[in-house]
Amino acid sequence: MLEEYLMQIEQVLYDSSGIRHNTFTNDLRNKAQFLLVFGTKELLLEKRIYNELRDLYPRAYFIGGTTSGEIYKNIAIENTLSATAVYMEKSEIRFACATIENGRCFEAAAELSTKIKSKDLKHVFIISEGINVNGSKIVEGLTKYLPADVTLSGGLTGDGNHFKETFVVANDYPKKNCIAAIAFYGKNVRFGYGSMGGWSPFGIERIITKSKNNFLYELDGKPALDLYKKYLGEFSEGLPATGLHFPLTVRSKDHSHTFVRTILGIDEQQKSLIFAGDVPEGHYARLMKANCDDLIDGSLQAAQISLDSIGAKGVNLAILVSCVGRKLVLNQMVSEEIDAARRILGDETIFTGFYSYGEISPLNRETICELHNQTMTITLVAEV
């Protein structure tokens, strides 16, 4: 039996025509502290919808962004817009945002941290620009300046498989080049988190011999783009989108750090690959592929890890951030990874989320927060 909830949650869904489904009572109209808004670019940029949501929740902080698909209740959908209103009875909520100027992701994240750092800060959930950013630097800037016991999770906004432009909702009409955050304070709020992939490496492992931040120039002294195209064969014609099916697993020499990177762009002139996060020189890289069963099992494992870590009997809210690459591979089976998480988290937990260009979370309680690609990342929120 779940504990009596102190949190209250209600959800709104707009269909592909921008029509709101009137399946809620708007009980949180003057109570909701924040609103999570995830939607396709066409709907998110409609000022009418934003204004309508603002009228429904005049006191809430708005945070969210464009997606590569939406996660709503028990299904993965697309070309919609979902809004999840949250009221927490005993916890303080604050909002902050920062502008990424000239690609200075670390500096923007550091600025953001100064706006939210305060006594009793427990967790920060962030939504970031998804194009032309280095997610690793965003995580680095936040973790460097926030207290060590503050946890962090979130994701990078998406744009389907187009990779053209993304937008962030930062308590205003959507904008580019922005990081938005909801910060949680107090002793009554609980968080759980977990991140898991399900991809399998193949081919030989190569050394990253030339890179700078999230730009990969050479593997084993050879142009990275040429090698990648050779492996992809006919799939190389669709880059960067087809690269979502073949991410790289990257590890340090001492095996202390292992992570997955997805291609966000290519540079034909420099023969380079552009990733969502750092690909350090001297690390080893190897191609990956996946089958549907492994990806679905990865979602189940992420849910179990997050549930084991929360320290509360009842879970009010689950925010699922899954990579667009998983969605493309799973295709018509994509909702099965949502079903897998539901089997672990139970029917009374409210689900929301989106398909992203990058996921931000520790893998589990024992690891540091990092940018991930091609994972299902779950943030659980409860109030006790």
N, C-alpha and C positions, 0 to 999 in steps of 0.2 A: 504494500500500500504506500502511495506517495505521500510525502509530507504536505500539509496545507501550504499552498504557495503564497508567498508575499509578493512575488512578481505577477503582473497581469500582462497578457499579450493578446493582440488582435491583428488580423491580416487583411489586406486589400489586394485584389488582383485586377489588372487591366488587360483585356485581350488584345489581339493584334490590331484591332480597329480603334484602340484607345478607349473602349467602353468599359466602365467599371462594373464589376460583378457586385451586386448589392447583397452580399451574403454575410454582412457583419452589422453590428448595432451601434458602432462608434461610441462605446461606453468609455473609451479612454480619451475622448476629445480634449478635455481640459486637464488630463492627468499624465499622458504619455510624456516621458522625458526625452526619448529619442526614437527616430524612425529610420529603419534600414531600408533603403530603396535600391533595388537592382532591376535593370531593364535593358531591353534592346535600345540602341542609339536613337532610332526614329521616335520612340515613345518618350525616352528620357529627355529629349530636347524639346518636347512639346511643353511650352510654358503653361498651357491650359491645365495639363495634368499636375504640374508642380503646384500651381496656384490652388487647385482643388485639394490636393493633399495638405497644403499649408492651412487651408480653411478647416479641414478635418482635424488637424493636429496643430493648433496655433502655438502651443508652448513647447513643442518638441524640437530637439536638434535633429537636423536631417543629415544623414551620411549614407553614401552609396556610390553607384557609378554604372557605366555601361558594361555589358557582359558579352560572353560568347555562349550564352544560354542561362536560363534562370532555374533555380531549385526552389520549388514551392510545395510545401506539405510533403506529399509522398512521391512526387514526380519531378523529372527533369524536363523542362519545357523551353521554348524559344519564341522570340517575337512577342513577348509579353512584358509587363512591368509589375513587380510585386513590391508591396510596402508592408513592413512589419513594425507595428507600434509597441513600445515596451514601457511599462511603468514599474519602478522598483520602490517598494515602500520604505526600506531602511538603508538604502545606499545612495550616495551622492554620485551624480553624473556630470561630467564636464565635456565640453567640445573645444577642439582647437584645429587649426589648419595652417598650412604654410605653402608658399609658392616655390616651385622648383625653377630657379633662374639659370639659364644657360647650362642645363644639365647638371647643376650642382646639387646632387641628391643628398649627399652626406650633410651638407650645410643646411639644407631645408629640414632634414630630419632632426638635426641638432637644435634648430630654432624651435621646431615643434615640441621637443622635449622640455624646453624651458617654460613653455606655456602651460604644461600639465603637471610638471613635477611638484609634488606637494605631499604633506604628511598624509598617511593612510592610503596612498595610491597603491592599488592592487594589480590592475591589468589595463592594458591599452589595446584597443582594437582599431586597426588602421585600414584605410582604403587609399590606394595610390594610383596616380597616372600609370598606364600600362605600356605606353609606347615611348621610345626614346628615353628610357630611364634605366638606371642600374639598381635593381632591387636590393642587391647585397649592400650597397652603400646606404640605402635607406635604413635597413636593419642595423647596420654598423653605427650610424649616427644616433639612432634611438637608444640602442643598448649601451653605448658609451656614456651617455649623459643621464640616463635614468638609473635609479637605484637598482642594485643587483637582484633584489628580491621581487621586482616588478616584472610580470610576465607580459608577453607581447604576441599578438596574432593578427591575421588579416589577409589581404590579397591585393593583387594588381588588376586593375580594370581590363576588360576585354573589348574586342571589336569583331566578334565572330571569328572567321578565319581570314579576314581581310587585312589586318595589320596596318590600317591606315590612320585611324585616330580614335582616341579614347577620351572619356570625360569622367570627372569626379563630381559627385554631389557633396558640397561642403557647406551645408546650411544655407544654400543659395542656389540659383540656377546653375546647371552643370557647367564646369569649366575644365580647361586643359591645364597640364603642368601643375598639379596640385596634390598635396597629401592631406587627408582629413583623418581625424582621430576622435574616438569616444573613449574617455578615461573613466574608470570605475574606482570608487573610494569606499573604505569602511570595512568593518569586520564581518559584516553579514553577507557579503557577496562571495561566491565561490566560482572557480573556473576549472575546467578540464580541457585538455587539448591533446591531439594526436595527429600524426601525419604518416601516410604510408603510400607506397607506389604500386608495385606489382609488375614492374618491367624486368625483362631478363637481358643481360648483356650478350653480345655475339661479336664475332670477328676478333681481331688482335687488339691488344692494348697498345696505345701510342703515347709518347711523351709530348706534352704541350711545350714546344720549343720557342714559341713567340706569341705573346699575348699582352694586352693592356686592358686592365679592368675586365669589362664584359665583351671585348673584341678578341676573337681568336684568329691569329694570322697563320701559324704554322704548327703542324703535327709531324714529329720526326723530321723536322727541317724542310718539310714540303708544304706548299700552299694548302691551307685547311679546306677552302672551298672546293678545290680540285679533288682532293681525297674524298670529301663528303659526296660530291656528285658521282664519283666512281662507284661508291658503295650503293648509292640510291638508284643508279641506272635510269630507267625511264621515269622514275618518280622525281628526278631532279628538275624536270621541266616545270613542276608546280611549286618550286621553292618561293618564299619560305614556308608556305602553308603545309606542303607535304613533309617538311621536316618535323612536324608535330608527331608523325608516326615513328620517327627515329631519333629520339633524344640522345644525349651523351650522358654517361655516368662518369663523374670526375672524382678522383681520389688523390689524397696527398701521399707522399712517399712513405710516411710512417703509418698510413692507414687511419690516422686520427680523425680525418674529415672525409666523408663521402657524400656526394650530392648529385642531383640530376639537373641538367640544363637543357632548355628548349630554345631552338632558334627563333628569334623575333625578326631577323632580317639578314640580308647578305649584301656584300659589297663586291661587285664583279671586278671593279678596277683594282682593288687591293687583294682580291682573292680571299676575303675574310668572311667569317661568320659572326653575327651579332647576337648575343644572348641576353636573357633577362637579368643575369647576375654574373659575378666574377668567374673567370676561368683562369686561375693563376698559372704562370709559367712554372715548369718543373713538376706540376701535377700530371697524373696519368688520365687519359680519356679513352672511352670505349663506347661504341654504338650500342643502342638498346632497341628491343622490340617487345611486343606484348601480345598476349591472347586475352580474350574477354574474361575467362574464368579467373585469371590471375589478378586482373584489375578489380573485379568485383570482390574478390577475397581481400585485396588491399584495403578497400573501403570498409569491410567488416572489421579488419584489424585496427584501422584508425579509430573506429567507433569504440571498440573495446578498450584501447589504450586511453582514449579521452575519458571514458566512463570510469576506469580504474583510478584516474588521477584527480577527479573532481572533489572528493571528500564530502559529498552530500548524498542523501538518500534519493531525493527527487531532482530531476533535471528539467528546468523550465524551457530553455531555449537551446537549440543546436544551430550554429551557423556553419554551413558546409561550403567550403571553397575548393572546387575541383578544377583540374587543368583542362583547357580546351582540347589538348591532345588526347586525353582519356575519352572525352565525348566523341571525338572523331573515330577512334578505334572501336568503341562500344556501339556506336551508331544506334540502331533501333533497340539495342539492349541497354541504353544508357541509364534508364530509370532503375535498372537492377542494382546499380551501385548505391542508389538511394534506399532501395528495399533492404539491402544488406545492412546499412547503418541503422535502419528502422528496427530490424530484428534485434539488435543489441540495445538500442536506446529506449525502446518501448513506444506505445501508441500515444502517450500523453505528452511527450516532448514535442514542442513546436519546431518545425524545420523551416529554415530559410537559407538562401545562399545563391551562389552563382558560379559559372564556369569562367576561369580567369586566365591571365597571362603569367601568373606567378602566385605562389602560396607562401604565406609567412607564418611560421610557427616553430617551436621546438618539435622534434620528433616525438619526444615524451618528456617526462619530468626530469630525467637524468641528463638531458642534452641542452645545449644552448640554442637560442632562437636563430634560425637561418631562413634565407629565401630558398624555396623549393620549386621545382617544376615537375609536372606529370604526377603529382600526388593528389590524393583526397586528404584534405586537411579539415579537421573538425574542432570548433571551439564550442564548448558547453558552458552555459551560464545558469547559475541557480542563486537563489537568495534564501537564507535560513534565519 
